Amino acid sequence: MTKTYEICHVDFDTVLFRAAKSCQTDFIMVKHKKIKWQKRFEGVSKFYGLGKAKNKGWIGEENTKREKAGKPLIYVEDFIIEECSELRDDHDVVLEDAINQIDYAVGRIKKHSEAEDYKLYVGDGGNFRYDLANILPYKGNRKDKPLLFLELKEKFVEKYRNKVVLIKDQEVDDALGIIGFNNYKGFLKSGKYKDILSFVDKDLKMILSPSFNYDKVEDGISIPTPEEAARYFCSQLLSGDKTTDNIQGLPNFSPEFQQKYNTGKTRGIGKATANSLVEGKSIKEMFSIVIEAYKSYYGEEKKEFISFRDETFNWNWLDYLKENATLLWMRREENEIYNIEDTFKRLKLEY
């Protein structure tokens, strides 16, 4: 049976990370700062509960007892919290389980890709964004890799050999972005897409190529329109990507912007609010909204800005936007450093 596509290009970082993570049990060790006392918990929620108050969980239970006994209450600040991990079973056993997980994922991707062949892309160190980030350290909120990550990666590369592509000095998303854009250019010439992408990372939603989420194969294959790709990018320029890559986006809307667009008072910009602002608009209108939001918040006058490296710059709204755009953009050409002003000029936007 003839397949629809030649090659399925897979962002495999998530599969590899999950498989390595499954080899271990994570927990925290809590130690009192003044007395010789320590206790193990499955996680911080067990220790102090959910929410900013940090007065639930074990601490909440202890304080209930202390209140009844007339003893002083205890607080999170009284303790040192150490994040720990341990292998959940024998080293060889968990590694074999992890490889089995990888094999299952590959089989699932092959089954649903509608492609003759496949390639698995994994990161191999370095990223040009580390040097370009000034507002916050790029990926600065990332935790350590799982205990057996490097060993598992070595076994994975050895097993899949010619199917594996190691990506250096950029995101795997960038490599797939370049492939996807070339795929799109080929479609414009021939009316047919040659390849397909597979991923779970939302960033590739801005790539104009057939793709499917290997975590949600039931959703099928989709091809973003230029409007959908621009909408996703512009929404991210507003909300940022703090959780995954430590990219701030726009910290908030100005009071004037909130009133004009009826966003309500916010403590930061959520994805739902960002999406609602660009929903149903043309590409030019989306970027106009982004310009207006940044200009309204930061102003046109250059002001002193101190980077996380303690370097001093004079920045206005455009400088902040340019950094966020460069960090959030997925490459479409080799060695590309995206400049959002090129997009403004192409759209004939005044800014």
C-alpha positions as CSV (number, residue, x, y, z in Angstrom):
1,M,0.0,0.0,0.0
2,T,1.4,3.4,-1.1
3,K,2.0,5.8,1.8
4,T,1.0,9.5,1.6
5,Y,4.4,10.9,2.7
6,E,8.0,9.9,2.3
7,I,9.5,10.6,5.7
8,C,8.0,11.3,9.1
9,H,10.4,13.7,11.0
10,V,9.9,13.2,14.8
11,D,10.8,15.5,17.6
12,F,11.8,12.6,19.9
13,D,13.1,14.6,22.9
14,T,10.0,14.2,24.9
15,V,9.8,10.4,24.4
16,L,13.4,10.0,25.5
17,F,13.0,12.2,28.5
18,R,9.8,10.4,29.7
19,A,11.4,7.0,29.3
20,A,14.4,8.1,31.3
21,K,12.2,9.7,33.9
22,S,10.2,6.5,34.3
23,C,13.3,4.8,35.6
24,Q,13.3,6.8,38.8
25,T,11.2,7.9,41.8
26,D,11.3,11.6,42.7
27,F,10.9,12.8,46.2
28,I,11.9,15.6,48.6
29,M,13.9,15.4,51.8
30,V,12.8,18.1,54.3
31,K,15.3,19.1,56.9
32,H,14.7,21.6,59.8
33,K,17.1,24.5,59.8
34,K,17.7,24.5,63.6
35,I,17.1,21.0,65.0
36,K,18.3,17.6,63.8
37,W,15.1,16.5,62.1
38,Q,14.4,15.3,58.6
39,K,11.5,13.6,56.8
40,R,10.9,12.3,53.3
41,F,7.8,13.3,51.3
42,E,6.6,12.3,47.8
43,G,6.5,16.0,46.8
44,V,5.9,19.5,48.0
45,S,2.2,19.1,47.8
46,K,2.4,16.4,50.5
47,F,4.7,18.6,52.6
48,Y,2.8,22.0,52.4
49,G,-0.1,21.4,50.1
50,L,-1.2,23.4,47.0
51,G,-1.5,27.1,46.7
52,K,0.6,30.1,47.6
53,A,-0.2,30.0,51.4
54,K,1.9,26.8,51.8
55,N,-0.1,25.9,55.0
56,K,-1.8,22.7,54.0
57,G,-0.5,19.1,53.7
58,W,1.8,17.8,56.5
59,I,2.5,21.4,57.8
60,G,-1.3,22.0,58.0
61,E,-1.9,18.8,59.9
62,E,1.0,19.5,62.3
63,N,-0.1,23.1,62.9
64,T,-3.6,21.9,63.8
65,K,-2.2,19.6,66.4
66,R,0.2,22.4,67.7
67,E,-2.6,24.9,67.9
68,K,-4.7,22.6,70.1
69,A,-1.6,21.9,72.3
70,G,-0.8,25.5,72.5
71,K,2.6,25.0,70.8
72,P,4.3,27.5,68.3
73,L,3.3,27.0,64.7
74,I,5.8,25.9,62.1
75,Y,6.3,27.4,58.6
76,V,7.9,26.4,55.3
77,E,10.7,28.9,55.9
78,D,11.8,26.8,58.9
79,F,12.9,24.0,56.6
80,I,15.4,23.2,53.8
81,I,13.8,21.3,51.0
82,E,16.1,19.1,48.9
83,E,14.9,17.5,45.7
84,C,16.0,13.9,45.4
85,S,15.7,10.9,43.0
86,E,16.4,7.2,43.2
87,L,16.1,4.3,40.7
88,R,12.8,2.6,41.2
89,D,14.3,-0.9,40.5
90,D,17.5,-2.6,39.5
91,H,19.5,-0.6,37.0
92,D,19.3,-3.1,34.1
93,V,15.6,-3.7,34.7
94,V,14.6,-0.1,34.5
95,L,16.8,0.5,31.5
96,E,15.1,-2.4,29.6
97,D,11.7,-1.0,30.6
98,A,12.7,2.4,29.2
99,I,13.9,1.0,25.9
100,N,10.6,-0.9,25.6
101,Q,8.8,2.4,26.1
102,I,10.8,3.9,23.3
103,D,10.1,0.9,21.0
104,Y,6.4,1.3,21.7
105,A,6.4,5.0,20.9
106,V,8.3,4.4,17.6
107,G,5.8,1.7,16.6
108,R,2.9,4.0,17.4
109,I,4.4,6.8,15.4
110,K,5.1,4.6,12.4
111,K,1.6,3.2,12.4
112,H,-0.1,6.7,12.4
113,S,2.4,8.7,10.3
114,E,1.3,7.6,6.8
115,A,5.0,7.8,5.8
116,E,7.3,5.3,4.1
117,D,10.2,6.0,6.5
118,Y,10.9,8.0,9.7
119,K,13.7,9.9,11.4
120,L,14.0,10.6,15.1
121,Y,15.5,13.9,16.2
122,V,17.0,14.5,19.6
123,G,18.9,17.4,21.1
124,D,22.7,17.1,21.6
125,G,23.7,20.2,23.4
126,G,24.0,24.0,22.9
127,N,21.4,26.5,21.8
128,F,22.0,29.9,20.2
129,R,19.2,31.4,22.3
130,Y,21.3,31.1,25.5
131,D,23.5,34.0,24.3
132,L,20.6,36.1,22.9
133,A,18.5,36.0,26.0
134,N,18.8,39.1,28.3
135,I,15.4,39.4,30.1
136,L,15.5,35.9,31.7
137,P,18.0,33.0,31.2
138,Y,16.7,30.8,28.4
139,K,15.5,27.5,29.9
140,G,16.8,28.8,33.2
141,N,14.0,27.1,35.1
142,R,14.8,23.6,33.8
143,K,15.6,20.9,36.4
144,D,18.4,18.4,36.1
145,K,18.0,15.6,33.5
146,P,16.8,12.2,34.9
147,L,19.4,10.0,36.5
148,L,19.8,7.5,33.6
149,F,19.2,10.0,30.8
150,L,22.6,10.0,29.2
151,E,23.0,6.2,29.5
152,L,19.5,5.7,28.0
153,K,20.3,8.1,25.2
154,E,23.4,6.2,24.3
155,K,21.5,2.9,24.1
156,F,18.8,4.5,22.1
157,V,21.2,6.0,19.6
158,E,23.1,2.7,19.3
159,K,19.8,0.8,18.7
160,Y,18.2,3.1,16.2
161,R,21.5,4.3,14.6
162,N,20.7,5.5,11.0
163,K,17.2,6.6,12.1
164,V,18.6,9.1,14.7
165,V,19.5,12.7,14.0
166,L,21.4,14.6,16.7
167,I,20.8,18.3,16.8
168,K,23.4,20.7,18.1
169,D,23.3,24.4,18.9
170,Q,19.5,24.8,18.3
171,E,16.2,23.3,19.3
172,V,15.0,20.1,17.7
173,D,12.0,22.3,16.9
174,D,14.2,24.5,14.8
175,A,15.5,21.6,12.8
176,L,11.9,20.4,12.2
177,G,10.8,24.0,11.5
178,I,13.4,24.2,8.6
179,I,12.3,20.8,7.2
180,G,8.6,21.8,7.6
181,F,9.1,25.1,5.8
182,N,11.0,23.5,2.9
183,N,8.1,21.0,2.8
184,Y,5.7,24.0,2.5
185,K,7.8,25.6,-0.3
186,G,7.7,22.3,-2.1
187,F,3.9,22.1,-1.8
188,L,3.6,25.6,-3.3
189,K,5.5,24.4,-6.4
190,S,4.0,20.9,-6.8
191,G,0.7,21.0,-4.9
192,K,2.0,18.0,-2.8
193,Y,3.6,17.7,0.6
194,K,6.6,15.4,0.6
195,D,7.0,14.8,4.3
196,I,5.2,15.0,7.7
197,L,6.2,16.1,11.2
198,S,5.4,14.5,14.5
199,F,5.7,16.2,17.9
200,V,4.0,17.0,21.2
201,D,5.7,20.4,21.6
202,K,3.2,23.2,20.8
203,D,5.9,25.4,19.2
204,L,5.7,23.5,15.9
205,K,2.1,24.7,15.5
206,M,3.6,27.7,13.7
207,I,5.1,25.5,11.0
208,L,3.2,25.2,7.7
209,S,3.5,21.5,7.2
210,P,1.4,18.4,7.8
211,S,1.9,17.1,11.3
212,F,0.3,15.1,14.1
213,N,0.7,14.9,17.8
214,Y,2.0,11.5,18.8
215,D,0.4,11.8,22.2
216,K,-3.0,12.4,20.5
217,V,-2.9,10.3,17.4
218,E,-6.7,10.1,17.5
219,D,-6.8,13.8,16.5
220,G,-5.3,12.9,13.1
221,I,-3.0,14.8,10.8
222,S,-3.5,18.6,10.4
223,I,-1.9,21.3,8.3
224,P,-1.9,24.8,9.8
225,T,-2.9,27.7,7.6
226,P,-0.6,30.8,7.5
227,E,-3.3,32.6,9.6
228,E,-3.3,29.8,12.2
229,A,0.5,29.8,12.4
230,A,0.7,33.6,12.8
231,R,-2.1,33.4,15.5
232,Y,-0.1,31.0,17.5
233,F,3.1,33.0,17.3
234,C,1.4,36.3,18.1
235,S,-0.4,34.7,21.0
236,Q,2.9,33.5,22.4
237,L,4.5,36.9,22.0
238,L,1.8,38.2,24.4
239,S,1.7,35.3,26.9
240,G,5.3,34.1,26.6
241,D,6.5,30.6,27.4
242,K,7.6,30.9,31.0
243,T,6.9,27.3,32.1
244,T,8.8,25.5,29.4
245,D,11.5,27.8,28.2
246,N,11.5,30.7,30.7
247,I,10.5,33.3,28.1
248,Q,8.6,36.1,29.8
249,G,6.5,37.5,26.9
250,L,4.7,40.7,27.9
251,P,4.5,40.9,31.7
252,N,1.0,42.5,31.6
253,F,-1.2,44.9,29.7
254,S,-1.3,48.6,30.6
255,P,-4.4,49.9,32.2
256,E,-5.3,51.8,29.0
257,F,-5.0,48.6,26.9
258,Q,-7.0,46.6,29.5
259,Q,-9.8,49.2,29.2
260,K,-9.8,49.5,25.4
261,Y,-9.9,45.7,24.9
262,N,-12.0,44.9,27.9
263,T,-9.4,42.3,29.2
264,G,-10.1,43.0,32.8
265,K,-7.3,43.6,35.3
266,T,-4.8,40.8,35.1
267,R,-1.6,39.8,37.0
268,G,0.1,38.6,33.9
269,I,-1.2,37.5,30.6
270,G,-2.7,34.0,30.3
271,K,-2.9,32.0,27.1
272,A,-6.7,32.2,27.0
273,T,-6.6,36.0,27.1
274,A,-3.8,36.2,24.5
275,N,-5.7,33.8,22.2
276,S,-8.9,35.9,22.5
277,L,-7.1,39.1,21.4
278,V,-5.8,37.6,18.2
279,E,-8.7,35.3,17.4
280,G,-10.6,36.0,14.2
281,K,-8.1,38.7,13.0
282,S,-6.0,38.9,9.8
283,I,-2.3,38.4,10.1
284,K,-1.6,42.1,9.8
285,E,-4.2,42.9,12.6
286,M,-2.6,40.2,14.9
287,F,0.8,41.8,14.7
288,S,-0.8,45.3,15.1
289,I,-2.3,44.1,18.4
290,V,1.1,42.9,19.6
291,I,2.7,46.2,18.7
292,E,0.1,48.1,20.5
293,A,0.3,46.0,23.6
294,Y,4.1,46.2,23.9
295,K,4.1,49.9,23.1
296,S,1.4,50.6,25.6
297,Y,3.2,48.7,28.4
298,Y,6.8,49.6,27.8
299,G,6.5,53.0,26.1
300,E,8.5,54.4,23.2
301,E,11.1,56.2,25.3
302,K,14.4,54.3,25.9
303,K,14.8,53.4,29.6
304,E,17.5,51.7,31.5
305,F,17.2,47.9,31.6
306,I,19.5,45.6,33.6
307,S,19.7,42.1,32.2
308,F,19.9,38.9,34.4
309,R,23.7,39.0,33.7
310,D,23.8,42.5,35.3
311,E,24.5,44.2,31.9
312,T,22.9,47.6,31.4
313,F,20.9,48.4,28.2
314,N,18.6,51.3,27.1
315,W,15.5,49.6,25.8
316,N,12.0,50.6,24.7
317,W,9.0,48.4,23.7
318,L,10.6,47.3,20.4
319,D,13.7,45.9,22.1
320,Y,11.7,43.8,24.5
321,L,9.5,42.5,21.6
322,K,12.5,41.8,19.4
323,E,14.1,39.6,22.1
324,N,10.9,37.7,22.8
325,A,10.2,37.2,19.1
326,T,13.7,35.9,18.4
327,L,13.5,33.4,21.3
328,L,10.0,32.2,20.4
329,W,10.4,31.9,16.6
330,M,11.1,28.4,15.2
331,R,13.7,28.7,12.5
332,R,12.7,28.3,8.8
333,E,16.1,28.6,7.4
334,E,19.6,27.3,8.5
335,N,21.3,29.6,11.0
336,E,18.4,32.1,10.9
337,I,18.2,34.8,13.6
338,Y,14.7,36.0,13.3
339,N,14.0,39.8,13.3
340,I,10.4,40.7,13.8
341,E,10.9,44.0,12.0
342,D,11.3,42.1,8.8
343,T,7.8,40.8,9.3
344,F,6.5,44.3,10.1
345,K,8.0,45.6,6.8
346,R,6.6,42.7,4.8
347,L,3.2,43.4,6.2
348,K,3.6,47.2,5.6
349,L,3.0,47.9,9.3
350,E,3.8,51.3,10.7
351,Y,5.4,51.0,14.1
